Amino acid sequence: MNYYQVAAEPWGYYMSTPRTSFGGGVERVLRLAAESAVVIFSVSSCCMCHAVKSLFCGMGVSPTVHELDQDPRGKEIEMALMRLLENSSLVAAPFPVVFIGGKLIGAMDRVMASHINGTLVPLLKDAGALWL
């Protein structure tokens, strides 16, 4: 049963979420994702997570990073992220998971695809994460 809609956009996927339909984990993820212009859910030992954090920092973006292996509620957040990713068919590998402007972009492959095709910078500008 789909409790939310996933709309394809040129840069990734936008999650349309009725907040009352989710359990606490997904609501928490969506709330955390909306608190900053760029939010990365990461695992501190993951090389792909390190690469995406380096990409954003190299662009002059200061993402909010949630290291799930260092968070007492990390497993709950991880399960919620898997529920979000599972229904949008974004990727097989779960981390990193990136939100820009509160919108689910996806994992490393979606971020890199957006960077390569030129849609990442406008997304970051629209979210207020990049000014130049």
All heavy atoms as an XYZ file, in Angstrom:
994
protein
N       0.844     -1.172      0.000
C       0.000      0.000      0.000
C       0.890      1.235      0.000
O       1.773      1.367      0.826
C      -0.906     -0.014      1.226
C      -1.782      1.206      1.299
S      -2.802      1.250      2.782
C      -4.043      0.097      2.334
N       0.661      2.143     -0.914
C       1.432      3.377     -1.021
C       0.747      4.473     -0.225
O      -0.368      4.858     -0.525
C       1.521      3.801     -2.486
C       2.925      4.000     -2.930
O       3.846      3.900     -2.145
N       3.083      4.278     -4.199
N       1.436      4.988      0.800
C       0.892      6.066      1.604
C       1.326      7.426      1.106
O       0.906      8.438      1.594
C       1.327      5.904      3.060
C       0.661      4.753      3.727
C       1.379      3.601      3.986
C      -0.676      4.801      4.076
C       0.782      2.523      4.596
C      -1.275      3.735      4.690
C      -0.547      2.602      4.957
O      -1.141      1.538      5.557
N       2.204      7.474      0.138
C       2.688      8.728     -0.382
C       2.957      8.580     -1.858
O       3.046      7.498     -2.385
C       3.938      9.199      0.353
C       5.002      8.157      0.469
C       6.003      8.043     -0.476
C       5.001      7.262      1.526
C       6.976      7.084     -0.384
C       5.981      6.298      1.622
C       6.959      6.216      0.677
O       7.922      5.260      0.778
N       3.065      9.714     -2.538
C       3.294      9.705     -3.968
C       4.735     10.087     -4.252
O       5.312     10.897     -3.553
C       2.384     10.708     -4.656
C       0.931     10.364     -4.517
C       0.072     11.445     -5.145
O       0.453     12.599     -5.214
N      -1.093     11.037     -5.604
N       5.274      9.510     -5.296
C       6.613      9.853     -5.737
C       6.484     10.407     -7.139
O       5.952      9.758     -8.026
C       7.529      8.606     -5.747
C       8.902      8.981     -6.229
C       7.567      7.964     -4.375
N       6.926     11.640     -7.319
C       6.856     12.269     -8.636
C       8.259     12.405     -9.197
O       9.152     12.895     -8.516
C       6.200     13.642     -8.519
N       8.453     11.950    -10.412
C       9.763     12.063    -11.057
C       9.993     13.507    -11.480
O       9.111     14.166    -11.992
C       9.842     11.146    -12.262
N      11.169     13.989    -11.203
C      11.616     15.314    -11.603
C      12.920     15.129    -12.362
O      13.545     14.085    -12.265
C      11.861     16.199    -10.368
C      10.625     16.435     -9.516
C       9.616     17.369    -10.167
O      10.010     18.126    -11.066
O       8.452     17.320     -9.793
N      13.381     16.139    -13.114
C      14.650     15.995    -13.846
C      15.832     15.721    -12.922
O      16.780     15.075    -13.305
C      14.830     17.341    -14.546
C      13.551     18.056    -14.425
C      12.741     17.411    -13.355
N      15.779     16.182    -11.677
C      16.892     16.046    -10.745
C      16.753     14.862     -9.823
O      17.652     14.565     -9.071
C      17.038     17.309     -9.905
C      15.727     17.800     -9.387
C      14.942     18.745     -9.945
C      15.021     17.330     -8.245
N      13.801     18.909     -9.212
C      13.815     18.052     -8.169
C      15.274     16.372     -7.278
C      12.891     17.849     -7.159
C      14.348     16.177     -6.280
C      13.168     16.913     -6.233
N      15.625     14.209     -9.788
C      15.434     13.106     -8.849
C      13.964     12.868     -8.609
O      13.171     12.867     -9.537
N      13.619     12.711     -7.349
C      12.246     12.406     -6.990
C      11.774     13.327     -5.877
O      12.516     13.611     -4.949
C      12.119     10.957     -6.520
C      12.369      9.980     -7.624
C      13.653      9.569     -7.941
C      11.315      9.498     -8.382
C      13.881      8.689     -8.978
C      11.543      8.615     -9.427
C      12.822      8.217     -9.708
O      13.049      7.356    -10.732
N      10.547     13.779     -5.985
C       9.938     14.609     -4.957
C       8.932     13.748     -4.213
O       8.081     13.112     -4.821
C       9.236     15.809     -5.591
C       8.470     16.627     -4.590
C       9.140     17.468     -3.728
C       7.097     16.524     -4.495
C       8.450     18.206     -2.787
C       6.401     17.256     -3.568
C       7.083     18.103     -2.717
O       6.388     18.822     -1.786
N       9.060     13.745     -2.908
C       8.166     12.933     -2.086
C       6.994     13.799     -1.629
O       7.195     14.784     -0.928
C       8.894     12.409     -0.845
C      10.138     11.605     -1.160
S       9.819     10.121     -2.097
C       8.911      9.182     -0.916
N       5.798     13.471     -2.031
C       4.600     14.134     -1.557
C       4.078     13.309     -0.400
O       3.640     12.176     -0.583
C       3.563     14.193     -2.676
O       2.360     14.675     -2.180
N       4.132     13.859      0.811
C       3.913     13.040      1.995
C       2.810     13.583      2.888
O       2.955     14.645      3.475
C       5.198     12.960      2.830
O       5.593     14.295      3.120
C       6.291     12.248      2.101
N       1.708     12.855      3.013
C       0.742     13.205      4.038
C       1.300     12.747      5.384
O       1.395     11.557      5.643
C      -0.512     12.431      3.643
C      -0.014     11.285      2.839
C       1.276     11.735      2.208
N       1.713     13.662      6.232
C       2.458     13.320      7.443
C       1.688     12.427      8.402
O       2.289     11.729      9.194
C       2.908     14.589      8.145
C       3.906     15.335      7.312
C       4.514     16.454      8.104
N       5.420     17.188      7.249
C       6.727     17.026      7.238
N       7.290     16.168      8.029
N       7.475     17.728      6.443
N       0.402     12.417      8.364
C      -0.356     11.600      9.294
C      -0.363     10.131      8.896
O      -0.775      9.300      9.669
C      -1.814     12.095      9.385
O      -2.376     12.077      8.071
C      -1.873     13.497      9.957
N       0.107      9.789      7.714
C       0.062      8.413      7.233
C       1.242      7.569      7.680
O       1.204      6.370      7.547
C       0.037      8.395      5.702
O      -1.090      9.055      5.231
N       2.307      8.191      8.179
C       3.522      7.467      8.486
C       3.637      7.127      9.949
O       3.053      7.769     10.800
C       4.751      8.301      8.113
C       4.917      8.481      6.649
C       4.783      9.716      6.079
C       5.206      7.408      5.836
C       4.951      9.889      4.734
C       5.373      7.571      4.496
C       5.241      8.817      3.936
N       4.483      6.156     10.214
C       4.899      5.889     11.572
C       5.939      6.920     11.964
O       6.395      7.718     11.160
N       6.349      6.905     13.220
C       7.265      7.890     13.759
C       8.581      8.008     13.028
O       9.125      9.105     12.901
N       9.135      6.904     12.524
C      10.438      6.942     11.873
C      10.456      7.772     10.614
O      11.342      8.603     10.420
N       9.501      7.575      9.743
C       9.457      8.313      8.485
C       9.145      9.785      8.758
O       9.744     10.670      8.146
C       8.453      7.692      7.497
C       8.312      8.549      6.259
C       8.888      6.284      7.121
N       8.240     10.055      9.675
C       7.936     11.443     10.032
C       9.181     12.136     10.570
O       9.445     13.295     10.241
C       6.818     11.504     11.067
C       5.460     11.232     10.487
C       4.369     11.298     11.530
O       4.654     11.555     12.719
O       3.218     11.087     11.146
N       9.952     11.433     11.369
C      11.188     11.996     11.923
C      12.171     12.316     10.797
O      12.779     13.380     10.787
C      11.806     11.023     12.926
C      13.117     11.483     13.513
C      13.588     10.526     14.609
N      14.958     10.710     14.963
C      15.426     11.656     15.763
N      14.588     12.525     16.291
N      16.707     11.742     16.034
N      12.328     11.402      9.848
C      13.235     11.627      8.718
C      12.791     12.852      7.927
O      13.609     13.715      7.596
C      13.308     10.387      7.793
C      13.934     10.719      6.463
C      14.062      9.264      8.483
N      11.526     12.962      7.631
C      11.017     14.091      6.853
C      11.175     15.406      7.611
O      11.492     16.431      7.011
C       9.564     13.855      6.466
C       9.336     12.660      5.535
C       7.851     12.431      5.324
C      10.055     12.854      4.220
N      10.987     15.364      8.915
C      11.181     16.560      9.729
C      12.654     16.974      9.731
O      12.983     18.143      9.546
C      10.685     16.312     11.155
C      10.643     17.557     12.017
C      10.011     17.322     13.384
N      10.752     16.345     14.164
C      10.329     15.112     14.441
N       9.154     14.700     14.010
N      11.066     14.295     15.163
N      13.551     16.006      9.916
C      14.989     16.297      9.880
C      15.408     16.822      8.506
O      16.217     17.743      8.399
C      15.804     15.051     10.226
C      15.731     14.571     11.672
C      16.388     13.202     11.809
C      16.370     15.577     12.617
N      14.855     16.240      7.455
C      15.199     16.634      6.089
C      14.751     18.051      5.782
O      15.365     18.732      4.960
C      14.582     15.664      5.087
N      13.704     18.517      6.430
C      13.176     19.859      6.175
C      13.857     20.937      7.015
O      13.638     22.118      6.787
C      11.676     19.872      6.443
N      14.701     20.537      7.962
C      15.309     21.506      8.875
C      16.490     22.259      8.281
O      16.873     23.294      8.810
C      15.727     20.817     10.172
C      14.546     20.414     11.028
C      14.937     19.670     12.294
O      16.132     19.350     12.470
O      14.040     19.398     13.095
N      17.086     21.753      7.218
C      18.238     22.402      6.589
C      18.108     22.321      5.081
O      17.382     21.482      4.558
C      19.537     21.716      7.010
O      19.737     21.835      8.390
N      18.859     23.182      4.391
C      18.802     23.201      2.928
C      19.308     21.892      2.329
O      18.731     21.381      1.373
C      19.613     24.378      2.387
N      20.398     21.341      2.886
C      20.941     20.069      2.417
C      21.133     19.171      3.625
O      21.800     19.552      4.592
C      22.288     20.243      1.687
C      22.850     18.897      1.260
C      22.130     21.155      0.482
N      20.527     17.999      3.569
C      20.630     17.031      4.657
C      21.126     15.719      4.077
O      20.590     15.228      3.076
C      19.273     16.821      5.362
C      19.370     15.755      6.443
C      18.774     18.140      5.950
N      22.151     15.169      4.725
C      22.718     13.891      4.301
C      22.591     12.911      5.452
O      23.053     13.189      6.562
C      24.204     14.028      3.910
C      24.366     15.045      2.783
C      24.781     12.671      3.518
C      25.817     15.390      2.479
N      21.967     11.779      5.182
C      21.940     10.669      6.134
C      23.073      9.753      5.726
O      23.127      9.284      4.591
C      20.587      9.957      6.110
C      19.483     10.820      6.661
C      18.703     11.582      5.816
C      19.244     10.887      8.025
C      17.694     12.394      6.314
C      18.248     11.694      8.540
C      17.462     12.453      7.681
N      23.982      9.525      6.651
C      25.265      8.912      6.338
C      25.625      7.841      7.358
O      25.016      7.744      8.417
C      26.319     10.037      6.356
O      27.608      9.552      6.215
N      26.642      7.069      7.009
C      27.305      6.153      7.931
C      28.772      6.553      7.917
O      29.368      6.688      6.839
C      27.121      4.682      7.495
C      27.899      3.745      8.395
C      25.641      4.320      7.486
N      29.351      6.787      9.075
C      30.682      7.383      9.149
C      31.776      6.578      8.457
O      32.756      7.150      7.994
C      31.075      7.654     10.602
O      31.080      6.458     11.345
N      31.614      5.274      8.321
C      32.644      4.450      7.688
C      32.399      4.211      6.193
O      33.160      3.502      5.549
C      32.728      3.093      8.399
O      31.480      2.429      8.300
N      31.364      4.823      5.632
C      30.978      4.598      4.231
C      31.755      5.530      3.300
O      31.681      6.756      3.429
C      29.482      4.829      4.090
S      28.875      4.860      2.408
N      32.484      4.947      2.341
C      33.287      5.762      1.418
C      32.405      6.588      0.481
O      32.763      7.718      0.121
C      34.262      4.893      0.633
S      33.489      3.684     -0.427
N      31.261      6.090      0.087
C      30.350      6.854     -0.772
C      29.778      8.049     -0.009
O      29.586      9.126     -0.582
C      29.223      5.971     -1.298
C      29.720      4.830     -2.162
S      30.719      5.416     -3.534
C      29.502      5.408     -4.804
N      29.514      7.860      1.277
C      29.038      8.967      2.119
C      30.109     10.044      2.205
O      29.814     11.238      2.088
C      28.686      8.461      3.507
S      27.311      7.294      3.533
N      31.340      9.629      2.398
C      32.452     10.574      2.465
C      32.570     11.345      1.141
O      32.764     12.562      1.135
C      33.759      9.849      2.778
C      34.940     10.737      2.781
N      35.193     11.634      3.792
C      35.924     10.905      1.867
C      36.295     12.311      3.503
N      36.758     11.884      2.348
N      32.412     10.650      0.035
C      32.523     11.284     -1.282
C      31.433     12.333     -1.494
O      31.709     13.429     -2.000
C      32.473     10.230     -2.381
N      30.211     12.036     -1.126
C      29.123     13.002     -1.347
C      29.274     14.194     -0.407
O      29.015     15.337     -0.797
C      27.727     12.334     -1.259
C      27.238     12.161      0.158
C      26.702     13.115     -2.053
N      29.723     13.964      0.831
C      29.971     15.076      1.754
C      31.093     15.957      1.203
O      30.998     17.188      1.251
C      30.320     14.556      3.147
C      29.123     13.921      3.861
C      29.462     13.453      5.250
C      30.104     12.103      5.235
N      30.268     11.494      6.573
N      32.126     15.343      0.661
C      33.239     16.098      0.066
C      32.781     16.900     -1.145
O      33.217     18.040     -1.346
C      34.368     15.155     -0.339
O      34.929     14.546      0.794
N      31.905     16.326     -1.961
C      31.369     17.031     -3.125
C      30.672     18.319     -2.689
O      30.953     19.388     -3.210
C      30.397     16.139     -3.897
C      29.603     16.834     -5.006
C      30.516     17.241     -6.154
C      28.478     15.933     -5.499
N      29.761     18.201     -1.730
C      29.029     19.376     -1.285
C      29.948     20.404     -0.638
O      29.842     21.591     -0.929
C      27.888     18.987     -0.339
C      26.713     18.388     -1.050
C      26.297     17.103     -0.775
C      26.012     19.110     -1.999
C      25.218     16.543     -1.430
C      24.925     18.566     -2.662
C      24.531     17.276     -2.379
N      30.840     19.957      0.214
C      31.765     20.893      0.868
C      32.652     21.577     -0.159
O      32.931     22.776     -0.044
C      32.589     20.169      1.929
S      31.596     19.692      3.351
N      33.082     20.846     -1.174
C      33.901     21.423     -2.239
C      33.154     22.454     -3.065
O      33.764     23.334     -3.681
N      31.833     22.372     -3.064
C      31.010     23.346     -3.783
C      30.685     24.555     -2.915
O      30.029     25.485     -3.361
C      29.706     22.685     -4.246
C      29.893     21.575     -5.244
S      28.339     20.725     -5.597
C      27.573     21.908     -6.694
N      31.101     24.523     -1.656
C      30.799     25.615     -0.739
C      29.491     25.449     -0.002
O      28.981     26.392      0.592
N      28.954     24.242     -0.013
C      27.698     23.938      0.673
C      28.033     23.300      2.016
O      28.921     22.454      2.099
C      26.840     22.965     -0.175
C      25.607     22.505      0.581
C      26.457     23.629     -1.488
N      27.325     23.720      3.054
C      27.514     23.134      4.384
C      26.304     22.261      4.718
O      25.320     22.750      5.282
C      27.671     24.233      5.437
O      28.814     24.988      5.176
N      26.359     20.987      4.379
C      25.205     20.126      4.632
C      25.072     19.776      6.111
O      26.059     19.779      6.848
C      25.524     18.868      3.820
C      27.013     18.828      3.781
C      27.459     20.260      3.750
N      23.861     19.502      6.518
C      23.624     18.905      7.827
C      23.781     17.409      7.632
O      23.130     16.824      6.759
C      22.214     19.229      8.341
O      22.109     20.644      8.490
C      21.927     18.541      9.653
N      24.649     16.795      8.419
C      24.943     15.371      8.262
C      24.478     14.629      9.503
O      24.827     15.009     10.628
C      26.450     15.140      8.026
C      26.739     13.651      7.900
C      26.928     15.891      6.793
N      23.696     13.586      9.286
C      23.256     12.706     10.364
C      23.985     11.376     10.188
O      23.692     10.634      9.249
C      21.742     12.494     10.320
C      20.960     13.747     10.553
N      20.730     14.251     11.820
C      20.394     14.621      9.695
C      20.041     15.375     11.723
N      19.825     15.620     10.441
N      24.960     11.130     11.064
C      25.716      9.876     11.035
C      24.912      8.830     11.801
O      24.859      8.852     13.026
C      27.103     10.064     11.657
C      27.980     11.065     10.946
C      28.487     10.595      9.589
O      28.157      9.465      9.157
O      29.215     11.370      8.950
N      24.280      7.942     11.075
C      23.345      7.008     11.701
C      24.023      6.002     12.618
O      23.408      5.531     13.570
C      22.528      6.293     10.624
C      21.675      7.220      9.763
C      20.791      6.419      8.829
C      20.841      8.166     10.601
N      25.281      5.678     12.360
C      25.978      4.740     13.228
C      26.381      5.389     14.556
O      26.799      4.701     15.480
C      27.200      4.133     12.538
C      28.181      5.177     12.030
O      27.756      6.287     11.687
O      29.376      4.857     11.968
N      26.220      6.693     14.668
C      26.543      7.396     15.908
C      25.294      7.950     16.589
O      25.398      8.642     17.595
C      27.525      8.533     15.603
C      28.832      8.022     15.052
C      29.743      9.144     14.586
O      29.462     10.319     14.718
N      30.874      8.749     14.014
N      24.133      7.658     16.037
C      22.867      8.149     16.570
C      22.161      7.005     17.292
O      21.998      5.922     16.716
C      21.994      8.651     15.409
C      20.711      9.312     15.848
O      20.143      8.936     16.897
O      20.245     10.207     15.125
N      21.719      7.222     18.538
C      21.016      6.150     19.254
C      19.749      5.676     18.538
O      19.332      4.539     18.706
C      20.662      6.767     20.607
C      21.358      8.058     20.685
C      21.885      8.417     19.337
N      19.153      6.546     17.721
C      17.951      6.164     16.958
C      18.286      5.880     15.502
O      17.415      5.877     14.639
C      16.915      7.275     17.065
C      16.463      7.486     18.518
C      15.451      8.550     18.630
N      14.158      8.025     18.232
C      13.054      8.755     18.151
N      13.097     10.033     18.431
N      11.920      8.212     17.780
N      19.556      5.623     15.230
C      20.023      5.403     13.871
C      19.332      4.263     13.148
O      19.014      4.375     11.964
N      19.094      3.172     13.828
C      18.423      2.021     13.188
C      16.994      2.359     12.796
O      16.529      1.966     11.729
C      18.449      0.790     14.107
C      19.786      0.116     14.162
C      20.118     -0.498     12.816
C      21.472     -1.165     12.840
N      21.937     -1.519     11.514
N      16.315      3.108     13.633
C      14.944      3.539     13.312
C      14.952      4.444     12.082
O      14.119      4.289     11.183
C      14.356      4.284     14.509
C      12.978      4.850     14.260
C      12.482      5.723     15.395
O      13.013      5.644     16.524
O      11.547      6.514     15.152
N      15.899      5.372     12.023
C      16.009      6.270     10.875
C      16.376      5.482      9.625
O      15.826      5.712      8.545
C      17.036      7.391     11.158
C      16.514      8.293     12.276
C      17.325      8.196      9.898
C      17.536      9.284     12.791
N      17.294      4.531      9.769
C      17.690      3.698      8.629
C      16.500      2.929      8.067
O      16.310      2.868      6.844
C      18.781      2.724      9.053
C      19.294      1.860      7.936
C      20.415      0.930      8.366
O      20.969      1.091      9.467
O      20.735      0.024      7.572
N      15.684      2.361      8.928
C      14.487      1.633      8.466
C      13.522      2.572      7.742
O      12.947      2.210      6.719
C      13.788      0.963      9.656
C      14.625     -0.105     10.329
S      15.055     -1.455      9.238
C      13.492     -2.257      9.111
N      13.358      3.779      8.251
C      12.471      4.753      7.604
C      13.020      5.152      6.234
O      12.254      5.255      5.265
C      12.318      5.979      8.493
N      14.329      5.359      6.144
C      14.942      5.694      4.849
C      14.759      4.556      3.853
O      14.477      4.795      2.677
C      16.426      6.008      5.034
C      16.740      7.325      5.733
C      18.206      7.375      6.134
C      16.374      8.500      4.846
N      14.910      3.335      4.313
C      14.715      2.187      3.427
C      13.281      2.132      2.920
O      13.043      1.809      1.762
C      15.096      0.880      4.136
C      16.577      0.771      4.448
S      17.644      0.987      3.009
C      17.272     -0.501      2.121
N      12.316      2.487      3.769
C      10.914      2.520      3.329
C      10.718      3.590      2.260
O      10.028      3.363      1.264
C       9.982      2.777      4.507
C       9.815      1.557      5.380
C       8.967      1.785      6.600
N       7.717      2.452      6.327
C       7.006      3.070      7.261
N       7.431      3.106      8.508
N       5.870      3.654      6.948
N      11.337      4.747      2.451
C      11.217      5.810      1.454
C      11.886      5.417      0.143
O      11.328      5.604     -0.934
C      11.843      7.102      1.974
C      11.096      7.825      3.076
C      11.941      8.955      3.636
C       9.772      8.342      2.565
N      13.085      4.871      0.214
C      13.822      4.491     -0.992
C      13.214      3.302     -1.699
O      13.194      3.248     -2.922
C      15.283      4.187     -0.646
C      16.126      5.379     -0.233
C      17.462      4.905      0.278
C      16.286      6.340     -1.385
N      12.703      2.376     -0.956
C      12.126      1.153     -1.518
C      10.973      1.470     -2.465
O      10.864      0.906     -3.534
C      11.645      0.290     -0.353
C      10.830     -0.908     -0.700
C      10.461     -1.635      0.581
O      11.342     -2.296      1.139
O       9.303     -1.513      1.017
N      10.147      2.403     -2.084
C       8.978      2.732     -2.894
C       9.277      3.676     -4.043
O       8.472      3.854     -4.914
C       7.883      3.314     -2.008
C       7.272      2.253     -1.136
O       7.060      1.135     -1.575
N       7.025      2.581      0.109
N      10.447      4.300     -4.031
C      10.762      5.190     -5.131
C      11.704      4.538     -6.130
O      12.023      5.130     -7.141
C      11.376      6.489     -4.601
O      12.588      6.218     -3.943
N      12.161      3.332     -5.861
C      13.040      2.575     -6.761
C      14.284      3.364     -7.143
O      14.723      3.326     -8.277
C      12.286      2.175     -8.030
O      11.163      1.428     -7.711
N      14.857      4.077     -6.189
C      16.007      4.910     -6.498
C      17.286      4.112     -6.672
O      17.977      4.261     -7.651
C      16.224      5.965     -5.396
C      15.164      7.047     -5.315
C      15.467      7.969     -4.152
C      15.106      7.838     -6.590
N      17.614      3.308     -5.691
C      18.914      2.654     -5.710
C      18.875      1.350     -4.944
O      17.969      1.087     -4.183
C      19.994      3.542     -5.057
C      20.225      4.801     -5.834
C      19.633      3.868     -3.630
N      19.918      0.555     -5.125
C      20.069     -0.653     -4.331
C      20.858     -0.354     -3.067
O      20.565     -0.872     -2.011
C      20.767     -1.731     -5.146
N      21.886      0.482     -3.163
C      22.709      0.826     -2.006
C      22.026      1.924     -1.203
O      21.596      2.920     -1.761
C      24.083      1.287     -2.468
N      21.912      1.763      0.116
C      21.125      2.710      0.893
C      21.811      4.026      1.258
O      21.127      4.998      1.509
C      20.791      1.930      2.149
C      21.877      0.932      2.292
C      22.310      0.613      0.901
N      23.118      4.073      1.307
C      23.759      5.293      1.812
C      24.780      5.832      0.846
O      25.421      5.063      0.156
C      24.427      5.024      3.164
C      23.420      4.728      4.224
C      23.270      3.449      4.705
C      22.604      5.731      4.709
C      22.320      3.166      5.663
C      21.646      5.453      5.668
C      21.511      4.167      6.152
N      24.913      7.136      0.815
C      24.221      8.168      1.570
C      22.826      8.419      1.012
O      22.551      8.082     -0.131
C      25.097      9.403      1.344
C      25.659      9.187     -0.024
C      25.886      7.708     -0.128
N      21.974      9.012      1.816
C      20.661      9.454      1.352
C      20.645     10.970      1.502
O      20.893     11.488      2.585
C      19.522      8.806      2.155
C      18.170      9.315      1.669
C      19.590      7.286      2.050
N      20.356     11.665      0.397
C      20.465     13.120      0.345
C      19.091     13.748      0.107
O      18.335     13.297     -0.750
C      21.441     13.550     -0.778
C      21.496     15.056     -0.905
C      22.823     12.955     -0.544
N      18.823     14.789      0.889
C      17.642     15.628      0.706
C      18.136     17.039      0.430
O      19.048     17.524      1.102
C      16.782     15.658      1.969
C      16.032     14.387      2.254
C      16.660     13.307      2.845
C      14.684     14.280      1.953
C      15.967     12.148      3.132
C      13.981     13.124      2.229
C      14.625     12.048      2.819
N      17.538     17.700     -0.549
C      17.844     19.105     -0.832
C      16.532     19.866     -0.820
O      15.597     19.509     -1.540
C      18.567     19.278     -2.180
C      19.908     18.532     -2.166
C      18.768     20.759     -2.495
C      20.659     18.555     -3.483
N      16.482     20.896     -0.009
C      15.242     21.669      0.118
C      14.090     20.832      0.615
O      12.948     21.088      0.258
N      14.381     19.840      1.440
C      13.342     18.959      1.975
C      12.868     17.896      1.007
O      11.992     17.106      1.327
N      13.455     17.853     -0.184
C      13.050     16.894     -1.212
C      14.065     15.762     -1.298
O      15.273     16.003     -1.325
C      12.930     17.580     -2.573
C      11.893     18.669     -2.586
C      11.935     19.460     -3.857
C      10.976     20.632     -3.755
N      11.266     21.649     -4.747
N      13.570     14.554     -1.376
C      14.436     13.393     -1.494
C      15.105     13.384     -2.857
O      14.437     13.347     -3.892
C      13.622     12.100     -1.322
C      14.373     10.790     -1.538
C      15.491     10.625     -0.519
C      13.397      9.621     -1.468
N      16.428     13.451     -2.866
C      17.195     13.339     -4.103
C      17.572     11.880     -4.309
O      17.419     11.345     -5.393
C      18.470     14.216     -4.055
C      18.101     15.677     -3.818
C      19.289     14.052     -5.332
C      17.121     16.251     -4.815
N      18.043     11.236     -3.265
C      18.397      9.827     -3.338
C      19.804      9.580     -2.866
O      20.327     10.320     -2.039
N      20.420      8.576     -3.420
C      21.763      8.179     -3.012
C      22.797      8.786     -3.951
O      22.501      9.666     -4.758
C      21.867      6.654     -2.983
N      24.004      8.314     -3.850
C      25.145      8.865     -4.579
C      24.900      8.906     -6.090
O      25.260      9.887     -6.742
C      26.387      8.026     -4.257
C      27.644      8.523     -4.876
S      28.122     10.065     -4.120
C      29.789     10.166     -4.663
N      24.294      7.881     -6.645
C      24.089      7.854     -8.095
C      23.194      8.995     -8.564
O      23.451      9.622     -9.586
C      23.545      6.494     -8.554
C      22.194      6.147     -7.970
O      21.845      6.675     -6.892
O      21.485      5.333     -8.581
N      22.152      9.320     -7.803
C      21.248     10.413     -8.186
C      21.920     11.770     -8.015
O      21.736     12.665     -8.825
C      19.959     10.361     -7.351
C      19.158      9.085     -7.503
C      18.698      8.844     -8.898
N      17.884      9.949     -9.388
C      17.244      9.970    -10.535
N      17.307      8.923    -11.332
N      16.555     11.011    -10.914
N      22.697     11.921     -6.939
C      23.409     13.180     -6.714
C      24.417     13.406     -7.831
O      24.492     14.500     -8.410
C      24.100     13.179     -5.334
C      24.988     14.407     -5.170
C      23.064     13.108     -4.219
N      25.187     12.381     -8.166
C      26.197     12.515     -9.218
C      25.558     12.744    -10.583
O      26.063     13.537    -11.380
C      27.114     11.297     -9.252
C      28.038     11.216     -8.049
S      28.968     12.733     -7.727
C      30.019     12.805     -9.155
N      24.453     12.084    -10.853
C      23.748     12.302    -12.121
C      23.284     13.754    -12.218
O      23.417     14.391    -13.271
C      22.563     11.352    -12.249
N      22.774     14.298    -11.121
C      22.343     15.696    -11.104
C      23.524     16.635    -11.274
O      23.420     17.660    -11.953
C      21.626     16.013     -9.793
O      20.447     15.269     -9.694
N      24.641     16.286    -10.655
C      25.845     17.108    -10.780
C      26.345     17.103    -12.228
O      26.643     18.162    -12.797
C      26.921     16.571     -9.836
C      28.177     17.361     -9.809
N      28.212     18.714     -9.601
C      29.467     16.973     -9.964
C      29.462     19.136     -9.626
N      30.242     18.098     -9.847
N      26.376     15.951    -12.839
C      26.883     15.815    -14.206
C      25.957     16.496    -15.216
O      26.425     17.161    -16.142
C      27.107     14.338    -14.562
C      28.294     13.796    -13.754
C      27.335     14.138    -16.055
C      28.428     12.284    -13.765
N      24.644     16.341    -15.044
C      23.733     16.930    -16.032
C      23.406     18.405    -15.764
O      22.626     19.018    -16.486
C      22.449     16.095    -16.190
C      21.514     16.181    -15.003
O      21.534     17.125    -14.236
N      20.672     15.169    -14.856
N      24.012     18.983    -14.728
C      23.882     20.410    -14.485
C      22.672     20.850    -13.685
O      22.414     22.041    -13.575
N      21.941     19.916    -13.104
C      20.747     20.298    -12.346
C      21.003     20.435    -10.845
O      20.147     20.943    -10.133
C      19.600     19.295    -12.578
O      20.034     17.994    -12.191
C      19.156     19.288    -14.032
N      22.181     20.027    -10.384
C      22.455     20.085     -8.949
C      22.614     21.527     -8.458
O      22.026     21.903     -7.441
C      23.700     19.258     -8.599
C      24.051     19.172     -7.116
C      22.912     18.540     -6.322
C      25.329     18.375     -6.920
N      23.369     22.338     -9.155
C      23.598     23.724     -8.723
C      22.282     24.501     -8.649
O      22.021     25.167     -7.637
C      24.652     24.422     -9.608
C      24.687     25.919     -9.350
C      26.031     23.807     -9.369
N      21.413     24.456     -9.663
C      20.130     25.159     -9.527
C      19.293     24.658     -8.342
O      18.630     25.445     -7.674
C      19.414     24.877    -10.853
C      20.504     24.588    -11.824
C      21.583     23.917    -11.027
N      19.345     23.362     -8.087
C      18.632     22.813     -6.923
C      19.164     23.413     -5.634
O      18.396     23.791     -4.747
C      18.843     21.298     -6.856
C      17.799     20.390     -7.407
C      18.212     18.947     -7.201
C      16.465     20.655     -6.790
N      20.483     23.469     -5.524
C      21.116     24.017     -4.328
C      20.809     25.502     -4.174
O      20.559     25.977     -3.074
C      22.629     23.781     -4.381
C      23.053     22.315     -4.270
C      24.525     22.160     -4.605
C      22.739     21.747     -2.895
N      20.786     26.223     -5.282
C      20.439     27.653     -5.242
C      18.993     27.845     -4.805
O      18.692     28.697     -3.963
C      20.670     28.307     -6.600
C      22.132     28.531     -6.918
C      22.301     29.190     -8.274
C      23.751     29.409     -8.606
N      23.928     29.994     -9.949
N      18.082     27.058     -5.355
C      16.665     27.163     -4.998
C      16.432     26.849     -3.524
O      15.536     27.417     -2.897
C      15.817     26.211     -5.851
C      15.689     26.680     -7.291
O      16.021     27.853     -7.584
O      15.276     25.856     -8.139
N      17.241     25.949     -2.967
C      17.101     25.564     -1.564
C      17.775     26.550     -0.614
O      17.631     26.460      0.591
C      17.675     24.167     -1.346
N      18.550     27.490     -1.190
C      19.257     28.460     -0.367
C      20.565     27.943      0.186
O      21.128     28.504      1.137
N      21.084     26.876     -0.383
C      22.329     26.282      0.090
C      23.539     26.849     -0.629
O      24.666     26.686     -0.183
C      22.292     24.768     -0.096
N      23.304     27.483     -1.751
C      24.393     28.009     -2.584
C      23.934     29.357     -3.111
O      22.822     29.495     -3.609
C      24.637     27.029     -3.735
C      25.897     27.151     -4.556
C      27.132     26.953     -3.694
C      25.884     26.121     -5.668
N      24.810     30.350     -3.024
C      24.414     31.702     -3.416
C      25.077     32.163     -4.694
O      24.631     33.107     -5.297
C      24.746     32.689     -2.295
C      23.905     32.410     -1.100
C      22.631     32.837     -0.865
C      24.258     31.601      0.012
N      22.181     32.332      0.324
C      23.167     31.578      0.895
C      25.399     30.893      0.372
C      23.176     30.895      2.104
C      25.400     30.200      1.566
C      24.303     30.207      2.417
N      26.158     31.555     -5.098
C      26.872     32.015     -6.295
C      26.450     31.279     -7.534
O      26.057     30.197     -7.553
C      28.374     31.866     -6.099
C      28.933     32.671     -4.925
C      30.406     32.352     -4.759
C      28.744     34.153     -5.130
